[in-house]
Amino acid sequence: MRNILRPALVLFLVLTLVAGVAYPLLVTGIAQLLFPAQAGGSLIQRDGKAVGSALIGQNFSDAKHFWGRPSATSPMAYNAANSSGSNLGPLNPALTDAVKGRVEALRAADPGNWASVPVDLVTASASGLDPHISPAAARYQVARVAKARGLAVERVQGLVEQQTEPPLLGFLGESQVNVLKLNLALEDLR
């Protein structure tokens, strides 16, 4: 029995040290050296304080800010510790009711805007934490934000264009706008 148990325990300890300690430390060290911002959570700093992450959506509800996608996390919105989708299918009445309510809220916040509401403003992403919206979703909100801030629509539209990120490598994915970065750039317009 001792001949079997000892090699098994030694192998267990060696693999634990290699796979559980050495490898994670090596990978973390390399990430910190090569990609320090991403390894640190892609935090966005303002005046020496972290105001958010470029990778996690935040709840903006003031008319003076652009709004992101709805969050599907619970028990509170944009809870990074509880990433999840709603798992509601397109024929589910709960999803239909939620989307109708969100459209009504958008219409109430901007009564003169009768443009089609972009789908990403009324549906949550798969993670429930998406920090991006489509350029169409940002453009939909330009008039409301400009009016609330007392800015020219053209100036706010120009900011949206500046903050629009192209597809990765020019062809992977779609153009997108990071809502936190857009709102921070909007704060700088003062």
N, C-alpha and C positions, 0 to 999 in steps of 0.2 A: 504494500500500500504506500509506504514511504517513497518507493522508487517512482511512483506515478504522481503523487501529490506534490513533491518538491519541484519537479520540472514544470508542472502546471502553475504553481504559485509564482515561480520565477518568471515564467513567460507572461503571466497576468501582470506582474509588476512592471516588467520591461515594456510591454505594450501600453500599459497605462501611462507610464512616463513619456514614451515616444508619442503616442497618439493623443493623449489627454493633456500633456504639459508642453513638451518640446515643440511639436508641430503647431499648435495654436499660438504659442509665443513667437515662433518664427514667422508665421503668416501675418500676425498682427504687427510685428516689427517691420516687415517688408511693406505692408500697407501704409503704416505711419510714415515711412521714408518716401515712398513713391506717390502716395495719394493722401496727404495729411488732412485735407478738408473733408474728403469723402469718408475717411476712416474715423473722423471725429464727428460724424453725423450730418455733414453738410449744413452746419449751423450758420445762420446769418447774424452778423454782429452789428449793433448800432451803439455808438458811444461806449464801447467796451462791454456791452451786455448782449447776450444772446436773445434775439427777439423771435426766433423760430428756426425751423429747418426747411431747407429748400425741397425736402422729400416728403413732408407731412403737411397736409392741408390744415387750415385754421378756420375758425368760425368768424366770419366778418358779416355783420348784420346791419351796420350803419349805412345809410344812403350815401354817405361820402366815400364809401369804399366799394371796390369790386367784390362781388361775392363768388365763392368757389362752388364746387359741386357739393350736393348734400352729402352728409356723412351717414354711413350705415352702422357705425359703431355704437355700442351701448356699454354702460348705462348713460354715458354722456357722449356728445358729438365730438368727433376728431380725437378719440381716445386711442393714442398710439399703442397702448398696452393691450388693446382688444380689437385688433384689425379684423374686419369681417365684412362680407357683403350682406345684402338683405336676403338673398336666396329666394326672392320672389320672382316667379316666372312672368312672362308677358301677359298671360291670361288671368293672372291672379287679381281678384278685385281689390285687394289691399294695395297692390302696386298702382293700379289704375286710380284709386282714390288718393293715394299719396301724390302722384304726379299731378292730378287735377288741383289738389290743394297748393302745391308748389307753383303751378302756373298762375293760380289766382293770387298768390302772395306776390309774385313778380309783377303781375298786372296792377295790383294795388299800390306797389312801391313806385311804379312808373306808369300812371294812368294814360298818358298820351302815346305810349309805345304799343302799337298794334302789330309789330313785326312778329314773325314766327319765333317762338321761344326755342332756342337751341336745346337739344335733348340733354346735353351734359349739365345744364343748369337745373334740371328737374329729376335726374336719376343719379344714384350713387355709383361710384366705381366698384370694382370687385373687392378692393381692399377697404373701401369706405374712408380712405385717407388721401385720395388723390389731390396733390397740390396744384394741379394744372387744369385749365379750361381751354377750350378751343378759341381761336381768334374770333370766330363768330359769336361765341358766348361773351367775350370781352366787348366786342362791338355793340352787342345788344344792350349793354349796360352803360355805354359812353354817355348818352344824353342825361340819364339819371345822375350819374356821378358829377358830370360837368355842372348841372343845375344846382346840385346840393353844395358844391364847392364854389360856385360863382365863377367858373372858368369857361373859356370858350370851348365849344364842342371840338373844334379842330385841334386845339392844344391837347385835349385828353385823348383824342383819336391818334394823334401823333405819338403820344406816350405808349399807347397800346401797340402801335406798329414797332416802336423801338424795343419793346419788351417781348415781342413775339419771337420765339425760338424756332429755328427751322428744323426740319426732320434730321435725325442723326445721320451723318455722312451724306446729307442731301437727299436721301431716298428711304431711310428706315423710319417708319412711323409717320406721324403728321405734325404739322406746325402746332405749337402749343404756347400758352402763356402761363407763367408761374404767378399765381394770385398774390402771394406774399411779396414777391419782388416787385410786382406791378404796384401794389398798394404802398410799398416803401418809396418807390420812385414818385408816386403821386404825392406823398408827404413832402418830398424834396422840392416840389413845384412852388411851394409857398412863396 
